[in-house]
Amino acid sequence: MQTPPPLPQPQPVALHLALQTLTWLSSLGVLPGLKNGSIPWRPELKKAAEKLQKNLEKVDLLDFSTAVDAEARSRLIAFSEGVNRYSRHPRTPRPTAAPEFWRDGATRVLDYGSGDPNAMPILVVPSLINRGYILDLTEQHSLMRYLASVGLRPFLVDWGMPGPEEQEFNLTNYICWRLEPVADEIFDATGQAPALLGYCMGGLLTLALAHRRPDRAAALAFLATPWDFHAGPKAPIRMLEAMAPGISTMIDQLGALPVDVLQAMFSSLDPYLTSDKFRRFSALDKHSDKARKFIALEDWLNDGVPLVGPVARECLIGWYVDNAPAKGAWRVDGEPVRPEAITAPTLVVIPKDDHIVPPGSATALADAIPGAERKMLAAGHIGMVAGGRAKSMLYKPLGLWLCKTLTKVNQS
């Protein structure tokens, strides 16, 4: 008998359940210290802690412990119910796939053009970690289809699951052996140099492509693209520094950094984000648009791919720990990547509520590129491209900027 496929779950689900359980038990254990003032609070929390302690002076500790226990239990149950509902919820079919324009190894490029031979081409480069279809999530939430609707011809890179050919790839290989040939193919097919649009980590790959091949970069747009990896909170960097030896050993043993490890690292940036959103999902009408949107987005989040060993080292150690890009030390094919050498019209979009790419990190890229325009959005890293306000907040102004900029470039 064939084993049925595993039910979809937020990855790694064991980590999220452990966090909920630990929060429950630690909340009960800390109550006596909270009431008698013996907890050593951090300076920035001390004032709030003193106020809380004063409010608890006349509260019976046993009654309070019972209430905390009930609340923690309720949260764990709601999270579990949310996960169960997510796992068993019927799935809406994904949008019809765009036709394949180019393929090499695991990498393919999808053509979202409408058939207009004069449409201006856009090469869209997503991260290597998460699937590119976040930019074509549903019929209603698709940056690709919107750009096509305003007369552009978007080409989306789909990196795919690394195969035998990609196991020893580093970033130079992905840029020189995949992105450069694609840009040439687009030029040959359209007679125009494409604009380059990079999202998150894909923005750095896009920058390197534009730096190496300015003749294949009519314009540049960066969405939530990091540059100064030390511009945000220091704690994640210190944690990654401590983890670096273990990460290197894991890569040596496995040849790649597994998806669950990557997901755990992202979860550490906001540990309660997953549990909070699954509790909210447990209360949604399962037939609502919000529920369907939640399913589509979580399915994408849990559909990540491993980072092959050389890329994992270059990104996690070279970028995050050593901050090589901001220091001018990141090299592609032996040459440093210099944003100050970029001459193409450039737009840098910076989400203000991004906990994955802190605004300061993305702002550093705008500061480094001469004449770069910048647009701040009141959104998070994923919400900016797939949230309820993405069309009005990002799609429309981005499409307008690309159309105006490329028209001007083609007329010059």
Disulfide bonds with the S-S distance in Angstrom:
none
